[in-house]
Amino acid sequence: MSNAETPGRVPLAEDEVYLLEEPRLTGETARRLIEFSEDYQQRVLNTFLKLKYDWEAAHPGLRIPGLCANYNTITGEMRPDNEQRAWTWGDGRGLGIWAYFLMKGRIADEERAIPLAAGGERTVNMKAEYDAYCDHIYRSLVDRYEACGGSLPMMADIRTNRPTDEPGNAAAGPGEATASDVFCLTAMYQYGLLRDNARAIEIGDALREKCVEAARTGNYPGTKKTGHRSQGTPMVTVGALVGILKGIACLEQQGRGRYPELKDQLVSDARQMVDYVLSNHYDPGTGDFWEKNGPDGEPWIDEKGQQICDPGHTAEACGFFAELCDFLPENDDDRWKWSRGEILEAVTRMLDLVNEHGFSPKGVMFKNIDLKTKQGVPDTSGGGAAENRATAPWWNVREHCAACLKIYQLTGHAPCLEGYRKSQNATYLHYPNARLGGLMVQTLDPFTLEPLDIYPATGNVDPMHSPRAREREIEALELIIPSLE
């Protein structure tokens, strides 16, 4: 397989990536994948520090109140000052995953030399730097949260840490929640667990209650106007709750505390959302999984006659719901519509849908497909910046990798390995950019593999999707290896 350069990005050398020639695992292959992924996690951690150091060197006396990663993922250059924002999604995602890494010991207490754009290098202790970075992001988010009356805007000014006056940046109204709230829900709990910080846990509790209620009622900004109900934000909320459960499990394994009541609450909240999503957006007869329902509660057929499935959201749902199964008893009580076994059966069918129909002829995953034709269709990535063209974001193949391995570990469903091979190879053949230390370009054209200067959600280089998926791959592989020996 060739890792040829495509216009606009510089790929990694072939010996820097690990590809799969066939859809099967041996003990040796699994161990090599773990080693590769562990090394890549360190590469990513180094690069996020470099981005921060370079930006702050170019802006003396100024520090972004949150994650510092406003870079163009194609050129590797800082975005212009007038495009710089504190993106709450990125702040919550970074704080959540890095706090989890610190709990796990993934960020080692060791010295490392970080090369600088201006020349030379900066030698730092990795754990100390990420401890300080997490503290800074946490303080920035709390300041933003309190100033906005318990809500979190998508964007804040980098000098004032207050909401920018831009379309789509409205705070949630009474009884509403936003995706920013969901990502910060994970962040607050993970940081609170890491630091034993009561204020962080208190904010996490408030955000959890708000997000769960919004998932129950569909009360998200904009839904009252359209009457549509989407599975996306409730599904991502399940992922947030599972992330917190995994943080608790990590601490409990280390003998650092027990949280039985919180665990029960998190599981109950997640089960409620799984019941809603699978009962309203999944067809057990066909295995189809779709994005929206109309005001009548039926699958939404858009003005083009399409029933949209987002294969990446489908893969996320599969992975999150499968990860939740680790916290469910084998024999459920009858409080829930979907038992553990039924959840696993559903996500296996849904993953087959992605494996069979989610990929373009070039081997990357479409942002949207039409369930009626099972073909890729144009989307509106970047808030419409894609100009209604089909796109292939980096995050969907990453989430698919994690979901495939987890479901294979839980069920032994062999097609999961072909799905994993496709997404593993798509990830490392087509997305890493050496200009950004191996971080991923955010969006490709699914038919040409041309990198597109379109960020699907936020202007930050995202710190979570790829590293979180990679960590979940490592965790699943560690559980799979005994069955391979």
C-alpha positions as CSV (number, residue, x, y, z in Angstrom):
1,M,0.0,0.0,0.0
2,S,1.3,3.4,-0.8
3,N,1.2,6.4,1.5
4,A,1.6,8.9,-1.5
5,E,1.5,12.6,-1.0
6,T,-1.7,14.3,-1.9
7,P,-2.0,18.0,-2.7
8,G,-1.9,20.2,0.3
9,R,-0.6,17.8,2.9
10,V,2.7,16.1,3.7
11,P,2.1,12.5,4.7
12,L,4.2,10.6,7.2
13,A,6.9,8.3,6.1
14,E,5.7,4.7,5.4
15,D,7.7,3.4,8.4
16,E,5.8,5.8,10.7
17,V,2.4,4.2,10.2
18,Y,1.1,0.7,10.7
19,L,-1.4,-0.6,8.2
20,L,-3.3,-3.9,8.0
21,E,-3.1,-6.0,4.9
22,E,-5.9,-8.3,5.9
23,P,-8.9,-8.3,8.2
24,R,-7.6,-10.5,11.0
25,L,-5.7,-10.3,14.3
26,T,-3.0,-12.4,15.8
27,G,-1.3,-11.8,19.1
28,E,1.7,-10.3,17.4
29,T,-0.5,-8.0,15.2
30,A,-2.5,-6.8,18.3
31,R,0.7,-6.1,20.2
32,R,2.2,-4.1,17.3
33,L,-1.0,-2.1,17.0
34,I,-0.8,-1.3,20.7
35,E,2.8,-0.3,20.5
36,F,2.1,1.9,17.4
37,S,-0.9,3.6,19.1
38,E,0.9,4.2,22.3
39,D,3.8,5.9,20.4
40,Y,1.3,7.9,18.4
41,Q,-0.4,9.2,21.6
42,Q,3.0,10.6,22.7
43,R,3.5,12.2,19.3
44,V,0.1,13.9,19.6
45,L,0.8,15.1,23.2
46,N,4.1,16.6,22.0
47,T,2.5,18.4,19.2
48,F,-0.3,20.0,21.2
49,L,2.4,21.5,23.5
50,K,4.4,22.7,20.4
51,L,1.3,24.5,19.0
52,K,0.8,26.3,22.3
53,Y,4.4,27.3,22.7
54,D,4.7,28.5,19.2
55,W,1.4,30.6,19.4
56,E,2.4,32.2,22.7
57,A,5.8,33.0,21.4
58,A,4.2,34.8,18.5
59,H,1.8,36.7,20.8
60,P,3.8,37.9,23.8
61,G,1.8,38.6,26.9
62,L,-1.4,36.9,25.5
63,R,-2.7,33.6,26.5
64,I,-5.8,32.0,25.0
65,P,-8.3,31.3,27.8
66,G,-8.6,27.6,27.0
67,L,-7.1,25.3,24.4
68,C,-4.4,26.9,22.2
69,A,-4.7,25.0,18.8
70,N,-6.1,27.4,16.2
71,Y,-4.1,26.1,13.3
72,N,-4.8,25.3,9.7
73,T,-4.6,21.6,9.5
74,I,-3.4,21.7,5.8
75,T,-0.7,24.3,5.9
76,G,0.2,23.8,9.5
77,E,0.1,27.6,10.0
78,M,-1.6,29.6,12.8
79,R,-4.9,30.8,11.7
80,P,-5.1,34.7,11.4
81,D,-5.6,36.6,14.6
82,N,-9.1,37.7,13.4
83,E,-10.1,34.0,13.3
84,Q,-8.7,33.1,16.8
85,R,-11.4,32.1,19.3
86,A,-11.6,30.1,22.5
87,W,-13.7,27.2,21.2
88,T,-15.7,25.7,24.1
89,W,-16.0,22.4,22.3
90,G,-12.2,22.1,22.0
91,D,-11.7,23.2,25.6
92,G,-14.1,20.6,26.9
93,R,-12.7,17.9,24.7
94,G,-9.1,18.6,25.6
95,L,-9.7,18.9,29.3
96,G,-11.8,15.7,29.4
97,I,-9.4,13.5,27.5
98,W,-6.2,14.9,29.1
99,A,-7.6,14.5,32.6
100,Y,-8.4,10.9,31.7
101,F,-4.9,10.4,30.4
102,L,-3.4,11.9,33.6
103,M,-5.5,9.5,35.7
104,K,-4.3,6.6,33.6
105,G,-0.7,7.6,33.7
106,R,-0.7,8.0,29.9
107,I,1.2,11.3,30.3
108,A,4.4,10.3,32.0
109,D,6.4,12.2,34.6
110,E,9.4,12.5,32.3
111,E,11.4,15.2,30.5
112,R,10.9,15.7,26.8
113,A,12.3,18.1,24.3
114,I,9.7,20.0,22.2
115,P,11.0,21.6,19.0
116,L,9.9,25.2,18.4
117,A,9.0,27.0,15.2
118,A,11.4,29.8,16.0
119,G,14.3,27.3,16.3
120,G,15.7,25.3,19.1
121,E,13.7,23.3,21.6
122,R,12.1,23.5,25.0
123,T,12.7,20.7,27.5
124,V,9.7,20.2,29.8
125,N,8.3,17.6,32.2
126,M,5.2,16.2,30.3
127,K,3.1,15.5,33.3
128,A,3.8,18.9,34.9
129,E,2.9,20.7,31.6
130,Y,-0.3,18.8,31.1
131,D,-1.2,19.3,34.8
132,A,-0.8,23.0,34.3
133,Y,-2.6,23.0,31.0
134,C,-5.6,21.2,32.4
135,D,-5.7,23.6,35.4
136,H,-5.7,26.6,33.0
137,I,-8.5,25.2,30.8
138,Y,-10.6,24.3,33.8
139,R,-10.3,27.9,35.3
140,S,-11.1,29.4,31.9
141,L,-14.2,27.2,31.5
142,V,-15.4,28.0,35.0
143,D,-15.0,31.7,34.4
144,R,-16.9,31.4,31.1
145,Y,-19.6,29.3,32.7
146,E,-20.2,31.6,35.6
147,A,-20.2,34.7,33.5
148,C,-22.8,33.2,31.2
149,G,-25.2,32.2,34.0
150,G,-24.5,28.5,33.9
151,S,-24.4,28.1,30.1
152,L,-21.4,27.7,27.8
153,P,-21.2,29.4,24.4
154,M,-19.5,27.7,21.5
155,M,-17.1,30.6,21.0
156,A,-15.4,33.1,23.4
157,D,-13.2,36.1,22.7
158,I,-9.5,35.2,23.4
159,R,-9.0,38.5,25.3
160,T,-12.1,38.6,27.4
161,N,-13.2,35.0,27.6
162,R,-16.8,36.2,26.9
163,P,-19.1,35.1,24.1
164,T,-18.4,36.5,20.7
165,D,-21.2,38.2,18.8
166,E,-21.6,35.7,16.0
167,P,-24.4,33.7,14.5
168,G,-24.8,30.3,16.1
169,N,-23.1,31.4,19.3
170,A,-26.3,31.9,21.4
171,A,-26.4,30.4,24.8
172,A,-28.9,27.8,25.8
173,G,-32.3,29.0,26.9
174,P,-34.2,27.8,30.0
175,G,-34.4,24.0,29.9
176,E,-32.1,23.8,26.9
177,A,-28.7,22.3,26.5
178,T,-26.1,22.5,23.8
179,A,-23.3,20.3,22.5
180,S,-20.9,22.7,24.4
181,D,-22.6,21.7,27.6
182,V,-22.2,18.0,26.7
183,F,-18.4,18.2,26.1
184,C,-17.9,20.3,29.3
185,L,-20.0,17.8,31.3
186,T,-17.3,15.2,30.6
187,A,-14.5,17.8,31.2
188,M,-15.8,18.9,34.6
189,Y,-16.3,15.4,36.0
190,Q,-13.0,14.1,34.7
191,Y,-11.1,17.1,36.1
192,G,-13.1,16.8,39.3
193,L,-12.1,13.1,39.6
194,L,-8.5,13.8,38.8
195,R,-8.2,16.6,41.3
196,D,-10.8,15.6,43.8
197,N,-12.3,19.0,43.1
198,A,-15.8,19.5,44.6
199,R,-16.6,22.6,42.5
200,A,-15.8,20.8,39.3
201,I,-18.0,17.9,40.3
202,E,-20.8,20.3,41.3
203,I,-20.7,21.9,37.8
204,G,-20.6,18.5,36.3
205,D,-23.7,17.5,38.2
206,A,-25.5,20.6,37.0
207,L,-24.5,20.1,33.4
208,R,-25.5,16.4,33.5
209,E,-29.0,17.2,34.8
210,K,-29.4,19.8,32.1
211,C,-28.1,17.6,29.3
212,V,-30.1,14.6,30.4
213,E,-33.3,16.6,30.5
214,A,-32.6,18.1,27.1
215,A,-32.1,14.6,25.7
216,R,-35.4,13.5,27.2
217,T,-37.4,16.4,25.9
218,G,-35.4,17.2,22.7
219,N,-35.0,20.8,24.0
220,Y,-32.0,21.9,22.1
221,P,-31.6,25.3,20.5
222,G,-33.4,25.3,17.2
223,T,-35.5,22.2,17.7
224,K,-38.6,24.2,18.8
225,K,-38.6,26.0,15.5
226,T,-38.2,22.9,13.3
227,G,-39.9,20.2,15.4
228,H,-37.1,17.8,14.4
229,R,-35.6,15.4,16.8
230,S,-32.0,14.3,16.1
231,Q,-30.2,11.4,17.7
232,G,-26.8,13.2,17.6
233,T,-26.6,15.1,20.8
234,P,-28.3,12.5,23.0
235,M,-26.0,9.9,21.5
236,V,-22.9,12.0,22.2
237,T,-24.2,12.5,25.8
238,V,-24.1,8.8,26.2
239,G,-20.5,9.0,25.2
240,A,-19.9,11.7,27.7
241,L,-21.4,9.6,30.5
242,V,-19.4,6.5,29.5
243,G,-16.2,8.6,29.6
244,I,-17.0,9.6,33.2
245,L,-17.7,6.0,34.1
246,K,-14.3,5.0,32.7
247,G,-12.6,7.7,34.7
248,I,-14.2,6.4,37.8
249,A,-13.2,2.8,36.9
250,C,-9.6,3.9,36.4
251,L,-9.5,5.5,39.9
252,E,-11.2,2.6,41.5
253,Q,-8.6,0.2,40.0
254,Q,-5.9,2.3,41.6
255,G,-7.7,2.3,44.9
256,R,-8.2,6.1,44.8
257,G,-11.9,6.3,45.7
258,R,-15.3,4.8,45.1
259,Y,-18.4,6.5,43.6
260,P,-21.2,4.0,43.8
261,E,-24.1,6.5,43.7
262,L,-22.6,8.5,40.9
263,K,-22.0,5.4,38.9
264,D,-25.6,4.2,39.3
265,Q,-26.8,7.7,38.2
266,L,-24.6,7.8,35.2
267,V,-25.6,4.3,34.0
268,S,-29.3,5.1,34.6
269,D,-29.0,8.4,32.6
270,A,-27.2,6.6,29.8
271,R,-29.7,3.8,29.6
272,Q,-32.5,6.3,29.3
273,M,-30.8,7.9,26.2
274,V,-29.9,4.5,24.6
275,D,-33.6,3.5,24.9
276,Y,-34.7,6.7,23.2
277,V,-32.1,6.6,20.4
278,L,-32.6,2.9,19.5
279,S,-36.4,3.1,19.8
280,N,-36.7,6.1,17.5
281,H,-33.7,6.1,15.1
282,Y,-33.0,2.4,14.5
283,D,-34.9,-0.2,12.5
284,P,-34.2,-3.7,13.7
285,G,-35.6,-5.1,10.5
286,T,-33.1,-3.5,8.2
287,G,-30.3,-2.4,10.5
288,D,-30.8,1.2,9.3
289,F,-29.9,4.1,11.6
290,W,-30.8,7.7,10.7
291,E,-30.2,11.2,11.9
292,K,-33.5,12.9,12.2
293,N,-37.2,12.4,12.8
294,G,-39.8,14.9,11.7
295,P,-42.4,16.6,13.9
296,D,-44.6,13.5,13.4
297,G,-42.0,11.3,14.9
298,E,-41.3,9.5,11.7
299,P,-37.9,9.3,9.9
300,W,-37.3,12.7,8.2
301,I,-37.2,12.7,4.4
302,D,-35.6,15.9,3.3
303,E,-36.4,18.2,0.4
304,K,-34.2,16.1,-1.9
305,G,-36.1,12.9,-0.9
306,Q,-33.2,11.7,1.1
307,Q,-33.2,9.9,4.5
308,I,-29.8,10.9,5.9
309,C,-27.5,8.6,7.9
310,D,-24.2,10.0,9.2
311,P,-21.9,6.9,9.2
312,G,-19.6,8.6,11.7
313,H,-22.4,9.3,14.1
314,T,-23.5,5.7,13.6
315,A,-20.1,4.5,14.4
316,E,-20.0,6.8,17.5
317,A,-23.3,5.4,18.7
318,C,-22.0,1.8,18.2
319,G,-18.8,2.5,20.1
320,F,-20.5,4.4,23.0
321,F,-23.3,1.9,23.5
322,A,-20.9,-1.0,23.3
323,E,-18.6,0.7,25.9
324,L,-21.6,1.2,28.1
325,C,-22.2,-2.6,28.1
326,D,-19.1,-3.0,30.2
327,F,-21.1,-1.4,33.0
328,L,-24.3,-3.3,32.5
329,P,-25.2,-6.7,34.1
330,E,-25.5,-9.7,31.8
331,N,-29.1,-10.1,32.8
332,D,-30.9,-6.8,32.9
333,D,-34.0,-6.0,34.9
334,D,-37.2,-5.0,33.0
335,R,-36.9,-1.2,33.6
336,W,-35.3,-0.7,30.2
337,K,-36.7,-1.2,26.7
338,W,-33.3,-2.5,25.4
339,S,-31.5,-5.2,27.3
340,R,-27.7,-5.5,27.2
341,G,-27.9,-8.3,24.6
342,E,-30.3,-6.3,22.5
343,I,-28.1,-3.3,22.5
344,L,-25.2,-5.4,21.3
345,E,-27.2,-7.0,18.6
346,A,-28.4,-3.5,17.4
347,V,-24.9,-2.0,17.4
348,T,-23.5,-5.0,15.5
349,R,-26.2,-4.5,12.8
350,M,-25.5,-0.7,12.7
351,L,-21.8,-1.3,12.3
352,D,-22.4,-3.6,9.4
353,L,-24.3,-0.7,7.8
354,V,-21.3,1.5,8.1
355,N,-18.9,-1.2,7.0
356,E,-20.9,-1.9,3.8
357,H,-22.1,1.5,2.8
358,G,-20.2,4.2,4.6
359,F,-17.0,4.4,2.5
360,S,-16.3,6.2,-0.7
361,P,-14.6,4.5,-3.6
362,K,-11.3,6.0,-2.4
363,G,-11.7,4.3,1.0
364,V,-12.6,7.2,3.3
365,M,-15.9,7.6,5.1
366,F,-18.6,9.9,3.9
367,K,-20.1,12.5,6.3
368,N,-23.6,11.6,5.0
369,I,-25.2,8.8,3.0
370,D,-28.8,8.5,1.8
371,L,-30.3,5.3,3.3
372,K,-32.6,5.0,0.3
373,T,-29.7,4.6,-2.2
374,K,-26.9,3.8,0.3
375,Q,-24.7,6.4,-1.6
376,G,-22.7,9.3,-0.3
377,V,-24.4,12.6,-0.6
378,P,-23.5,16.3,-0.2
379,D,-23.5,17.7,3.4
380,T,-23.1,21.1,5.0
381,S,-19.9,20.7,6.9
382,G,-18.4,23.7,8.5
383,G,-21.7,25.4,8.9
384,G,-22.2,25.4,5.2
385,A,-18.6,26.1,4.3
386,A,-18.5,22.9,2.3
387,E,-20.9,24.5,-0.2
388,N,-23.1,21.5,-0.2
389,R,-20.5,19.1,-1.4
390,A,-19.7,15.6,0.0
391,T,-17.0,15.6,2.6
392,A,-15.0,13.0,4.5
393,P,-14.0,14.3,8.0
394,W,-11.1,12.7,9.9
395,W,-13.1,11.9,13.0
396,N,-15.5,9.4,11.6
397,V,-12.9,6.8,10.7
398,R,-11.3,7.3,14.1
399,E,-14.6,6.6,15.9
400,H,-15.2,3.6,13.6
401,C,-11.8,2.1,14.5
402,A,-12.7,2.2,18.2
403,A,-16.2,0.9,17.7
404,C,-15.1,-2.0,15.5
405,L,-12.5,-3.3,18.0
406,K,-14.8,-2.9,21.0
407,I,-17.7,-4.7,19.4
408,Y,-15.4,-7.4,18.2
409,Q,-14.0,-7.8,21.7
410,L,-17.6,-8.2,23.1
411,T,-19.2,-10.3,20.4
412,G,-16.5,-11.8,18.2
413,H,-18.4,-10.5,15.1
414,A,-15.9,-11.2,12.3
415,P,-16.9,-8.4,9.9
416,C,-15.8,-5.9,12.6
417,L,-12.2,-6.8,11.7
418,E,-12.7,-5.8,8.0
419,G,-14.3,-2.5,9.2
420,Y,-11.3,-1.9,11.5
421,R,-8.9,-2.6,8.6
422,K,-10.7,-0.2,6.4
423,S,-10.7,2.6,8.9
424,Q,-7.2,2.0,10.3
425,N,-5.8,2.2,6.8
426,A,-7.9,5.2,5.8
427,T,-6.8,7.0,9.0
428,Y,-3.1,6.7,8.6
429,L,-2.9,6.7,4.8
430,H,-4.9,9.8,4.1
431,Y,-5.2,12.1,7.1
432,P,-1.9,12.6,9.0
433,N,0.0,15.8,8.1
434,A,3.7,16.0,8.9
435,R,3.4,19.8,8.9
436,L,1.4,19.3,12.2
437,G,3.5,16.6,13.7
438,G,1.1,13.8,12.5
439,L,-2.1,15.4,13.6
440,M,-4.9,14.9,11.1
441,V,-6.2,17.2,8.4
442,Q,-9.8,17.8,9.3
443,T,-11.6,17.2,6.0
444,L,-11.0,15.5,2.7
445,D,-12.9,15.3,-0.6
446,P,-14.2,11.7,-0.5
447,F,-13.7,11.2,-4.2
448,T,-10.3,12.8,-4.8
449,L,-8.7,12.8,-1.3
450,E,-8.0,16.5,-1.7
451,P,-7.6,18.1,1.7
452,L,-10.3,20.8,2.1
453,D,-9.9,23.9,4.3
454,I,-13.2,23.2,6.1
455,Y,-13.4,22.5,9.8
456,P,-16.4,20.4,10.6
457,A,-17.2,22.0,13.9
458,T,-14.5,24.2,15.5
459,G,-11.5,26.1,14.4
460,N,-9.3,24.2,16.8
461,V,-7.2,21.2,15.9
462,D,-9.3,18.7,17.8
463,P,-7.5,17.2,20.8
464,M,-10.1,14.4,21.5
465,H,-11.6,12.4,18.7
466,S,-8.5,10.7,17.5
467,P,-6.6,10.3,20.8
468,R,-9.8,9.0,22.6
469,A,-10.5,6.5,19.8
470,R,-6.8,5.4,19.9
471,E,-7.0,4.9,23.6
472,R,-10.2,2.8,23.3
473,E,-8.4,0.7,20.6
474,I,-5.6,0.1,23.0
475,E,-8.0,-0.9,25.8
476,A,-10.0,-3.3,23.5
477,L,-6.8,-4.9,22.1
478,E,-5.5,-5.6,25.6
479,L,-8.7,-7.5,26.3
480,I,-8.7,-9.3,22.9
481,I,-5.1,-10.6,23.1
482,P,-5.7,-13.5,25.6
483,S,-8.2,-15.0,23.1
484,L,-5.6,-14.8,20.4
485,E,-2.8,-16.7,22.2
